[in-house]
Amino acid sequence: MAAKTNLTGPDAGWGRRLRRFLPLGILVLGLVLFFGLGLDRYLGLDALREHRQWLQEQVAARPLISGLAFVGVYALVIAFSIPGGAVLTIAGGLMFGTIWATLCAVVGATLGATTVFLAARTALSDLLRAKAGPALRRMEDGFRENALNYLLVLRLIPLFPFWLVNLVPAFLGVPLRVYVLGTFIGIIPGTFVYASLGNGLGAILDAGGHPGLKIIFSPEILIPIVGIAILALLPVIYKKIKARKA
């Protein structure tokens, strides 16, 4: 009977290190390939304007496949921390309309954020904890008091960068179900505003309108802009309320 092989010593340690840094390697490789292949040129408003007709034709011909593809792309963008989520949401509003774009973007963003959360929790906690820096300590008390409520606040009000809020809950032991629920619900309002902006642009262009100075006064554009302004003011309001309570 063949002897059982049991890896110990340096070989076992190398295997553990390899498993630990494999998620980091995948994330770094994906980010390098993204910029190395020049794919970042597709995550801009110019590219959206150029390919708008083709995108809408694909949605009309294959709505289900187009929706799934959009969710997949959105999840990858968030998982690799690629800048461009806002542009993608606007593109979704132009392609699918406000409601469906919001749903697809929220699902994609939640999947991508959960991927980062799991990678941080299982393999990269020390490295990413160092990357988070002092901001991590400022979040600790809030998460310890009430993880779900505090996560909802951080998702609704952009007090910290989105990528940082993806990571910190993993370091502080937030349960996966709480993280997924807080992320899914918390990003709906902001996503809805940006999807509405994309839908408004599409509606005006479909009606034969031409973007100009007067475009900002149309309800399809003005309402989402007011929503974005409110979102931008939320951190200021929140800090003032918190200061008064203190």
Buried (B, 14 or more C-beta within 10 A) or exposed (E): EEEEEEEEEEEEEEEEEEEBBEBBEBBEEBBEEBEEEEEBEBBEEEBBEEEBEEBBEBBEEEEEEBBBBBBBBBBBBBBBBBEBBBBBBBBBBBBBBBEBBBBBBBBBBBBBBBBBBBBBBEBBBEEBBEBBEEBBEEBEEBBEEEBBEBBBBBBBBBBBEBBBBBBBBBBBEBEEEBBBBBBBBBBBBBBBBBBBBBBBBBBBBEEEBEEEEEBEEBEBBEBBBEBBEEBEEBEEEBEEEEEEEE
